[in-house]
Amino acid sequence: MRRYLRKFSLGYFCLSLVTVLGIGILWYPPPAPASQPALVQTPDTEINSLNSLTAQQTDRSSSSLIQQGRDLYKAGNYKTAIQVWQQAVDQLVTQGNWLSQASVHSHLALAYQNIGQSPQTDETISTSLQLLDSNPSPDQPDYWSSRGQVQSTQGTIYLLRSQPTDALSSFQQAERDYRQASNNNGILRSQINQAQALQALGFYRRALNTLTDLNPPLADRSPSLSQITGLRNLGDLLRITGDLEQSQTVLEQSLTLAQQLGDPIETAKIRFSLGNTIQAQGNTDQALNYFEQVSVQSVSSSLRLKANITRLSLLFETGKTDVATSLLADIRTQLTNQPVGRTSVYTRLVLARNLLDHAEPLPTNETAQLLQKALDQAQDLRDRRAESYAMGYLGELYNRTANLSEAQVQLASALAIAQNLNAADIAYRWQWQLGQLSRQQGNLTDATTAYSDAVKSLQSLRNELVAINPDIQYDFREKVEPVYRELVDLLLTPSSTESNISQNKLLQARDVIESLQLAELENFFREPCLAVRQQIDQVVDDGQSATAVLYPIILPDRLEVILKLPNQPLQHYATPLAQTDLEVIINDLRQQVVRSFGLRSTQSLAKQIYDSLLKPAESALEEAQVDTLIFILDGALRNIPMATLYDGQQYLVQKYSLALAPGLKLVDPKPLAEQNLAAITAGLSESRHGFIPLPFVNVEVEQIQSTLDSRVLLNETFTESALTDAINQTPFPVVHLATHGQFSSNPEETFILAWDNPIQINALNRLLRNSEQSRQDAIELLVLSACETATGDKQAALGLAGVAVRAGARSTLASLWNIDDETSAVLMQQFYQVLTRNPTTKASALRQAQLALLKNPRYQHPRYWAPYVLVGNWL
């Protein structure tokens, strides 16, 4: 089937990507996944406001010095800015202008913080507050504006010291002070700063809502630095939360305003943000061009360095090693001339990360020196997050050089800092490495504990991870998934004192993979899956039919299977089979079945998977007289139908009724009600939106009408609004959709086709979920009879699982690949006839329909009968 929706490229986000993945340290602004106190750029709105605040309160000479210091500060020349501002303070003291003194002292504090002089920072911010407290003037708006500005500076210092909670409190107090002064610009600046603090806390939704609420006022204003900064931060957050197109639009709007205002520094910052957004869209060359513009044109040495280190990461990741090596030499020179400050710290950390990831051979001494220098400067700056990163990376370096005892010390210290900061996004990484270290040393107990702690840290991040843009989620799955799987590997590896894996470890292993799979689904929808569910074990033990649940787990060197039989403890077996080899077999099998290759070749591949997945359980299944198998599939196994597995004599569907479950829990599993089944049937037989016609949909709809009471929406009557009305007004238990559709790992490419437009998965879910408010009973069965999984998408089955979980139906029946509509009509007729003829389960009805096709010489090949899968409640 032709793709209908555009597929976003899965590009690398460079520094704008993944603090949680350990690829880079985010400093500007924090497009990092996870619920993290992210490293954010220093809010500069208060520096921008200093001149306007004091201009009316000081003479021309003092104002000129303040402006000069402001320009120096924005260019990253903090030491000279301090000298100039100190001259201004001396003049203000002579003038007796305590209000302007307070403002300038607060900015001295910020400059001192940026060069790591923490005692001077504390002293000067304290002087600012003392000047205001000693001269209360509650009737003067300038007094409240000065208080707001000093509170904002205090909040910024808190951010720089990795204290985002205190920062948020200070920014909120600043807003209250500005409101006392009726200072609208100050109020706006403080709200922008609050959004940055929320980002640092990992509250991306709240931060986005804060800036989105400001967007109309921002757009209504004449160009100002506050407006430009607000739009830039909004554009960054839109990128983080996945709205790449809108992010680009907002950033380009901000860039136009900055150019109108003639502010080269702000223009460079916006180009940097645009580079990150363009890279998120997968346009590497254009992104590199933006970063190169910043590195060449910016008047800020720190911003030039940030742009270059971002280019370096991207060049390494895209395999442009020669260019990266040349740029690396330039960065080393720039770094030598960079003053002490956050840019210096984070550049060293990111440079060390790149060396750890890409340098061959690893320059051990240079990497160690970079990290030690970064650690020393981070301690001077009191930047605890940076301290944790420096120690953690040192631990990794020591581990690589076989200095395991020093690696343990550094990683433990890094973890202690991260836990003290409640920074689970950093903590999980060090817990993971401590687990690996313990396993290297043969201490499996400590290794299991460390891995378990890492998974708990990741679990604590999950709710915020679902707010993050899909490209980041893919990297999250690829980078974080090993933590879960390595823990499962440990749990399912017997120790020297164990002959068998304990029930507790088997249960824990299942729960760990379940957590990973749930995170995948939540990432798919970018919101939590909160439906109340019943444990599948309980359903099996209490079931009317003899049902077994198989939980395969794919590990790098073997296939593990946990088996649940009715009213029995968990069983476990493993087959030595490398993950890469298994995935090749699965891919070959799918291709041969879809393309109708010869049966002998297809059955040979299907038998290889059967032998690994099911053969060890044959005797146990026979003894328990099992007639139904439920699979909770892992990884690539989701892309093939279990029905086609072959034992050498029979296909699996010839022996058992089959179903898939998306996890260990089901939503309200119940047998079909003992009543006359009825269906809302919607279909497209005619060509629409570039899709080919499906002439046998007419036949399929007529056959359903002859078997079930039906409300039919066909062709032009099948619109999104008509389907909504039908489901809300007609409480039939079955919803049958015979139309083109696609399942994909990208929710924007998972849809069904109506007459008027494609209905994307989130819209379909809302449609079906909202019907619960007007219907007395839930939808028992959702049938998608002409849909398929996206070609070439290894995670496409995630879209099918997503539909099944979120649609609100107890069961979903769909196909894994596209088959002709004539075959679909035949199978659906058989399915509904069996379902209505005698009391039976949905799984059994599907099995009998598939067997009817298999017995027909015309449809004997698995290509016709195998792709149909039942997901969810099989009863």
Secondary structure, DSSP 8 states (H G I E B T S, - for coil): ----S--------GGGT-TTTTS----SS----SS---------HHHHHHHHHHTTTS-HHHHHHHHHHHHHHHTT-HHHHHHHHHHHHHHHHHHT-HHHHHHHHHHHHHHHHHTT-HHHHHHHHHHHHHHHHHS--TT-HHHHHHHHHHHHHHHHHHHHTT-HHHHHHHHHHHHHHHHHTT-HHHHHHHHHHHHHHHHHHT-HHHHHHHHHHHHHHHHHS-S-HHHHHHHHHHHHHHHHTT-HHHHHHHHHHHHHHHHHHT-HHHHHHHHHHHHHHHHHTT-HHHHHHHHHHHHHH-S-HHHHHHHHHHHHHHHHHTT-HHHHHHHHHHHHHHHHT--SSHHHHHHHHHHHHHHHHH-SS--HHHHHHHHHHHHHHHHHHT-HHHHHHHHHHHHHHHHHTT-HHHHHHHHHHHHHHHHHTT-HHHHHHHHHHHHHHHHHTT-HHHHHHHHHHHHHHHHHHHHHHTTS-HHHHHHHHHHHHHHHHHHHHHHTS--TT-SS--HHHHHHHHHHHHHHHHHHHHHHHTS------EEHHHHHHH-SS-EEEEEEEEETTEEEEEEE-TTS--EEEEEE--HHHHHHHHHHHHHHHHTT--HHHHHHHHHHHHHHHTGGGHHHHHHTT--EEEE---GGGGGS-GGG-B-SSSBGGGT-EEEE-SSSEESS-----SS--EEEEEE--S-BTTB---THHHHHHHHHHHHSEEEEEEGGG--HHHHHHHHHH---SEEEEES-EEE-SSGGG-EEE-SSSEEEHHHHHHHHHHGGGT-SS---EEEETTEEE-TT-TTTHHHHHHHHHHS--SEEEEESS---HHHHHHHHHHHHHHHHHSS--HHHHHHHHHHHHHHSGGG-SHHHHTTEEEEE---
